[in-house]
């Protein structure tokens, strides 16, 4: 399924998403730093691309739905000036779900062939309600895998956390920046009519809390996202205190790769989002930090 015009990326887009997500990782926001990395220039946040994908997807669906599962792999970066576009390929799904293979591709300009920037799979909950969403398990927390014991001061078990509450102003900025006006978060009356307490915080905003932690805290500035899995287990409300955590579960020093468990919990301790991250730490700004567990 196609249909949307390509979105031409700008540094202003990157800076606005950095302010919204609190992820001011210099590979996105500092052209001088980014020129010294293997990217050669600033690159789009992975969760910004995911938010644009969500905006495209809800416009393609015949009825109301919420994204509840997304896997993403980022085989190539998207740069300022790139035109990104989106494609969905329907897959078989259980009753009540819509499933797709998803692709975000980008092209540098006229005559330039598109390259895959984010590929993965998605499941959307059709006619979502709190009961239907609550019946979906969060899945097990990723376990520690065999691997190396240290890399640039990083060790298995190291973790970081951040707390925030999303406001109506945050939601307005998200919709304005991404075009993701899914009525479950853009129309309070619509959301309440389907049993929610009010607008549902969009999954890309919740995943942006991982973007913040990974890109600024653990592993830290210069981190590049390679893969992310996300599973929405419960709705998050505006103004609700939320806590995001990431925890290292594997190190692969020969490839500069780090696997982390990722989770967002609500004010009452319930799991809201759970997943796993794979990041590249080749470009870390601080490769020798003595990091507390």
N, C-alpha and C positions, 0 to 999 in steps of 0.2 A: 504494500500500500504506500502510495506517495501522495503528494498534494500540496504541501507547503512550499513556499519559495525558499531558496537558500538564505541562510543568515550569515551575513558578512561580519566577522568578529573584529572587535576593536580593543585597544588597550583600555579604553574607558569601560568596556564590558568586564574585563579582567579585574580592574580596580574596584568596580561596583560589587562584583561577587566577592572579592576579598573583604570588603567592608561588611558585607552581609554575613558571610560565613566566619569572619575573623581570621581567615587564613591568608595572611599576607606573605606567604612563602615567596622568596625573591625570584624563583623561576617563573612566577606569574606577574610579579609587580615591579621588578627591578631590572630594566633592560641591560644595565651595565653588568650586573651579576650574571644574568642569563646568557649574555654573549660569551662568557667564560666557561660555560657548561657545554656538554655535547649537543644540547639543543640549539645553541647559537643565537637564540632570541627568546623572548617571553612566550610562554605556552598557556593555553587555556586550562583552567581547573577541570579536573575530571568530573566533579559533581556539577559544574556549570553546564558541561555538555550533557550530563544526565538530565538536568532540569529542562534543557531545550528538547531532549528526546521525549520527556514526559509531556511537554506542551504539545508536541506533534502528535503523540499517541492519543491523548484524550479527544483531540479534534477528529481523529479517524474512527473512533468507536461509535457505534449506533446509539448507545445509551450510557448512563452514568456508571462510572467504575473508578476504583482506586488501585494504584500499583501496590502490590504486596510482595513480589519477589523480583529481584533484578540481579543478574550477573553482568559484569562489564569487564572487558579486557581492552587495554589501550595500546594497540600495536604501533601507533605513530602519533606524534603530537599535532595539535592544531594551533596555528600561529595567527598573530594579528594580520588582518587582511584576507584570511582564508574564508571561503564561502562554504559553510557546512550545510549538509542536507541529510535527510533521515529516511530510512526505509524499514518497513515492518513486513515480516512474512509469517502468516498465520500458521499455528501449529495445533495439533490435537490437545485438548485440555479437558479436565473433569468438569462436570456440571457446575455452573456458577463462576467459572473462570474463563478468561480469554488469554491465550498464550501466543507469544510471538518470538521469532528470532529478530533481533534488533541490530541495526547498523547505523552508525553516524559516520559519514564520509566527508572529506574536505578537499578542496582544490585551491591552489594558490592564485589562480587567475585564468583568464581566457586562454584556451589551448592547453591548460595543464590538466592532466588526468586526475580523477579523484583517487584518494587513498583512504583506506579504512582507518578511522581515528578511534572509534569505540564500537566494539561488537559484543553481543551477548544474547541473553534470553530474558524475557519478561513474562510475568503473570499478573493480570489485573483482576480484581474481585468485582464482578458485575453486580449492580444494585447493592452496593456495600451497606452494611449495617454494623453496629457495635457487636451484635451477637455473632454475625457471620465472620467478622474479623477476629473476634475473641476465640472462635473455634479453631483457628489456625495456630499450630504450635510454633514457638520461636525457633525450635531446632536446638540441637546440643551446642554447648559452648565449645569452640575449637580447642583441642588438647595440644599440649606441647609435643612437637615432633622432634625426631632425632636430627641433629645438625651440629653446626659449630657452636662453641661456647662463648665466643666474643667476636665482635666486629666493630671497629671504631668506637670502642667504649660501650657498645650495646651488648646486652646479655639476655638470654631467655628469662622470662619472668619480669623484666622491666616493664613498667606500666605508667600511664599518664591519664589524667582525668580533667574534665572541664565541665562547669555547670553554667547553664543559662536558661532563660525563659524567653520564648519568642513572643513578640508583641504584634499588635495589629499593624503598626508601622513597618515592622520587618516583613510581614506578609504582603503588604501593599508594594513594598520595594521588590520583593521576589516576583510578584505578578508583573509589575512594570518592566523589570529587567528581562524576564524569560518568556513572557507571553503565556505562561501556564495558568490559565484562568479556569481550571477544573472547578466546577461548582461545589465540590466537597470542601474546598478551602476558600473559594472566591465568593460564595453565596451562603451567608450564615443561615438564612431561612431555609434554604435547600438542605443544608447539613442537618439542621434541627428536625426537619420533617422526616429525615431518615434515621432519627434516633440518637444522633450525636449531640453532645452538649453545646456545640458551636462549630466554627470552622476547624477542620482537621489540619494539623500542621503537615505540609507536603513532605513526602519522603525525601526529596532532594535537600530540603532544608535540614532535616534530621541528619542525613548523611553528611551534610556540610560540617557538622560537629566533628566527624572523623577527619574531614579535610583539614580543619583547624588543628586538631591534635597531631596528625601525621606530619603536616607541613610546617608546624612551628614548635612542637614539643618533643615528640617521639615518633620517628627518629630525629626530626628537626628540620631546620631550614635547608632547602635544597633537595628534599625528598621528592621523588617522582613516583606517581601512582602507576602500577602495572596492571593490577586486577583488583576487583572489589565484588563481594557478594553481599546482598542485602535481603533481609526478610522482615517485613513489617508484621508485628505480632499484636499490637494494640494501638489505638489512636492516641495522639498527643494533642493537648489543648493549648490554645493561646494562653500565655501568662502562667503556664504550669512550669514549676521548676523541674528541669531535666538535667541528667548527668550522663555525659559520654565518657567511655573508657576505651583505651586501646592497650593491649598487652602483647608483648613479643612471645611468639610460640615457636619460632624457628629462625635460624640465621644460616645463610649460605654465603660464606665469605668469598669463595672463588668467583661468584657472580654478583657480589654487592647487593644481595637480595635479603629482605626481611619479611617474614610473615607475622601478622598480628591478628589476634582476636579483637573484634570491635563490637561495642554494645552501647545502646542508649537505654536508660531506665527512667521511669517517671517518678514523680514526687512520692508515690506510695510504694516504690520499689519494684513495680512490675516492669518486665522487659517490654520495651517499645520496638526496638530494632536490634537485630543480631546479625552478625556477618563475619567475614574474614577479609583482611587486606593483604595484598602483596605489593611491596614498594621497592624501588631502586634507590640505593643510598650512595651511588657513585659521586653525586654532586653535593654531598653534605657540606654546609658552610663550616661546621665544627666537627672534624673527624676524630678528635682526641678527647672528648668530654668524658669526665668521670661521672657517670650518670647514676643517680640513686634509683634503687628498685622501687 
